[in-house]
Amino acid sequence: MNSRMIETGRGTKVRILDAGSGEPLIFMHGAGGLFPENPFLDQLAQHYHVFAPEFPGFGESTGEALLEDMLDFTLHGWDVVHELGLTRPHIVGHSMGGMIAAEMAALAPNDVSKLVLVAPAGLWLPEHPIPDIFSFLPHEFAQYLFHDRSQGEAMLTGGLDLKNPEALKEFYIGNSRRLSMAGKILFPVPNRRLSKRLYRLSAPTLLVWGKSDALIPPVYAEQFKAQIANAKIVEIEKAGHMLPYEQPEEFVRSVTTFLQ
Amino acid sequence: MKFTWFNLMPWPSLPDNFREEHRSVWVDIPNRLYDPHKGHFVYHEYMDQLEYADSLGYDGIGVNEHHQNGYGLMPSPNIIAAGLARRTSQAALAVIGNSLALYNPPLRVAEEFAMLDVISGGRLLAGFPVGTSMDTNYCYGQIPGLTRDKYAEAHELVMRAWHEDEPFAFDGKYNQLRYVNLWPKPIQKPNPPIYIPGGGSVETWDFCLDNDYNYSYLSFTGYLRGKKLLDGYWDRVAARGKDESPYRAAFAQTICVADTDQQAEEMYAEHVNYFYNRCLHVHSGFADAPGYRTIKTIKADVLNALSEEMQSLFPNLTWKELVDEGYIIAGSPATVRERMEDLIKSLRVGHIFCLIHIGNMPDWKTRYSTKLFAEQVMPHLRDMWPEWKDDNRWWCQPLDERLQPENGIEQARQDARMPL
């Protein structure tokens, strides 16, 4: 994918990956950020003009201090759309990015073509508490994020050996920077009262979930569906919370089928 | 030199298999391990010890704030300090301190510290810690990436509340108050001496130097490891063109005194072991929430005493290693004196927070060690900084005439007398 930097009106500097042609589709990543390789984006780019911005605090994007609360994050999302000159894009958001996408759609429902929420954060069911990612040790992430833990571990570390102190430090610094940012909307409980605003969503909405999601379990899909006027659920086999990475073909098929 | 006798107030009855059975002494430690009936006696024993330290001539008695843990039983150190304010009359009350970002509004800290200063007749030393990540983020739910910003705003509010003589409006990001108008105000002007307990961030050093606050380094890995960090601090002091008064810095040190080196090991080893292996057994995932420390500080590679690495080190430390590597200073009065001199000189500190009650140490041992230190160690260390002996910038300025507890108790019991 092509990579370039843009600056928003607020002053954040954002790296954009983009590829493909056709209807605009913007992908909002989760609290772990984009990986070095994102095959599902390449595949989506065979059908759409895909834009994947990195949030400030992730990868090369900066301006973390300019975003402090949910409204800042939401407006930042629209600022990026504006800077890219997109009109009524499809918005696909994963996990934290799904929460932001849902907020964007609640704020400006008529500016979204179709909405895909991939295991989004944003709701809280006391009887199904979401594990506290902010207290995970490096080796604990994979078991909550992936259906196949050992494959997931390799993907998370990008081949880094976490037994090597330098590699561990690199991971630690990157992880601190990303989760520090994510914490502004997810810590200590990932609920910024999105449920008060979901009634405003009007775009057709797809909820995509991994059947083995151990972080935000599929019971949350039902909650989102119940609160969104025009939503349906697709569950994907042998996939955990990181389903776009774990089952890219199946994920892309579900998304493109819905967007057609 | 100023010596402050601290009681961390650990829970003394963590089970022998605590480390194996529980992942953390902090945050999610099962609270069924706490027994309020026993707690009644524990609080009084610990407060009695603090009063005892006052009677032996320690310059200060110290308390601090922690939450949801078996390491230190003072969610509100101000409550303990209030009790001490009534029953002591000499020692400074070192409340090190109140975690500013946890109070809503933080005006509460300005008020309670003012109350303590007034009740004690101007004996308060006011500490403003950011608080550990366990306390601040995991127990009290503060967003890690915003904690320092919120702390900075709270600090500004508290200082203005203490200093200004007219009501004012405060339009902060985290606190909006139409009328700030402090009642009561502290005795000490313009404010009680401020102590900032910290780890090793450059930002904290600059904050202390910007405001001429005391920088208190609290560590359990001892003074030999602490040296690297305090060297960094003193370099910063020099770079900022500030004077090098040793009273700019405080250091907390675990100290065990007995008649002989051998007796010190026999008497105290089990309690030191309890402290390091149970009281400091913190789940690494709670030690440092992402965003709690700045990336700059992480990159500076400052050792986090609660990191996984340190955690795995503690259980294997022998008494000899603990002593030789300076985690603790232990032994006969002569031995302790010698090590303390080395500590004070090499770290260049004017204040020592003496950690003499350790882990599950029984009362009699605590008093024994406390008395030996006061009588046979402290007097020899008093004048280690003769050129700075009149530097009282970081010490309290009590009223000359203030109520004495002995008289007070007697008066309180008398019947009312009609004025003639």
Interface residues (C-beta under 8 A of the other chain):
Chain A: E64 E68 F134 S135 F136 L137 E140 K169 Y172 I173 N175 S176 R177 R178 L179 S180 M181 A182 G183 K184 F187 P188 V189
Chain B: N137 Y138 G141 I143 P144 G145 L146 H283 S284 G285 F286 A289 P290 G291 R293 I295 I298 K299 D301 E308
